[in-house]
Amino acid sequence: MTKSTFFRNRLIQMRWFMVCGLSVLALWGCASQGMSPSTQPELPPINAYTRNLLSQTIEKNQHILTARGKGWLTIKSRKIKSRFRIIWMTRMPHDLRITLLDAGHPVETLVTNGTQIHFFSHTGSHKPYTTDADSKDLRYFFPVDIPMDHIVRLFSGKIPIYDLPPTRSFLPEPGMEYSTAVITEDSNTKTNGRQNLEQRLIWDTRANIQQISISKKSELLNKSKKLYQTNFNQWMPTERYKIPSLMEISNPRGERLTIKITELEPNIPVSPSIFELTQ
């Protein structure tokens, strides 16, 4: 082998090793993100369909102004693990009267007008009293820190959703059946008082809302802290409306609230005295 042939072969080998090395680095970079170049998904755009789907979810069942219902409330927290039969009445946007029953006997009645809440014990465990609607006493029965007006919406057959503009799409966890997933953000915290919220919404392939996750953004740390998540597991038709009938609300601390609606009568006549805090 001549000297020129030797150096030419060495040059070819060096080029081959460089190509292989670059290919390995490229594949390793894709693998570090959990997918190969051929399976890199494209995020769906924020288009007219997405905006329309969000608008429809916000407006869903908005014609329900009052409601009377029956169902079950399952509570899991550090203080209580119980399942109650419940009956309730609502009047939009803030009024709720709900009674918890055990073995058919009333245990506790809660009445709220959005700013205050009245507790009445049917077992004599405490004297009747009224306190602020955001009182920690409410967390005994509703341990997840979901706004009271959102609880009223759930018991009225509505979707508890913030009316915020969509900003970008995201990929849900693997295994979820979904068609659209978007993030809406609170960009004007100084005027609306929602404290820099981020809302993640997922719809299934039938355009039913599947999950709503609420987080609080931290501009200082450039990340979000999850507050709670609502899963919509079942839907139920009524005479005029299709309502979410099985909802599971949870937070990162492992506390969970499950609402099962078995009956709901929308837009029934309701006496204002039903929601008086002293009744």
Steps between C-alpha positions, in 0.01 A plus 500: 500500500640836397525789746239704306255208509553460877425867573194493271356197687567667836320813382195294394497322839517833688210642298296185566559523876402868499172426318420217744583718799274781386215254433532353849495846655189592302318181602606546863359853497165374372499215750566742785168662409324163503437454126676436170505750212239300308256504796545864605137619530380832374301710744156589362467871427270742682253527212134589451390148602690523829357842582149384411538190720613714791210741448247214487637358825473835677142547377387139555175481701509875565119506480479304827422762763378279786525131573394233748698179523586178676824306504804394697794686647820308577762683707861394549729725702728496802202569728220296348436203274126467449225452244173690539169496321430863403203713395539859385353806334687769307429844361756655272749641538586455870216341700518142623317303769630147552415240763720199575329181614627183663278191489213724394537740793612864455846568640593853389345776290708770332349816351709755311436822309852525360643724768384325817414144595268370774560166674216314673562166674202262509682280752581775750875474445520882495276804529381670179741769385584716199848578370679620187458282192877445478517383862716198579188337650371448146812295421378228737227409250669641188872438567619597153547876472256553211311832491149486647339636184660212308343254745163665434554453127577131543180444700308696234616274215751751365874504428716687757731679261678835497428715196863554398651528150684195358875553467650169387436127464667216692528122502295313765634197681538181289192279493246782523232502232498859383446713192602846620708629790565869561634733766319821588674762711406787723700787354338792683536410866490858630140554393324164518644373828560143387867513599679386186317175430580243234216273385557178307202347321468164328207389284431141393436392141126573544575862595404445866720673754714230659727683740562850638822567690560829682849624589642822637786648302807643667672765290793505741571126470370472142288193578149404609372343822201270452201588721239240404368289217145404399434183301164456326447124492131462409221700336124472546215622275207687651187614320676793332864488609798270506677547831822369657385241754823362648775743591820435694684802639847448649807693607873416524461424873293193416169647621205406283136597456271283285155626398252253352176650367216248474212745445488863388194717433608822327317832510249418773321771702708582806395713795766754602447399863665165423835677491457716810803443720296459820274220375 
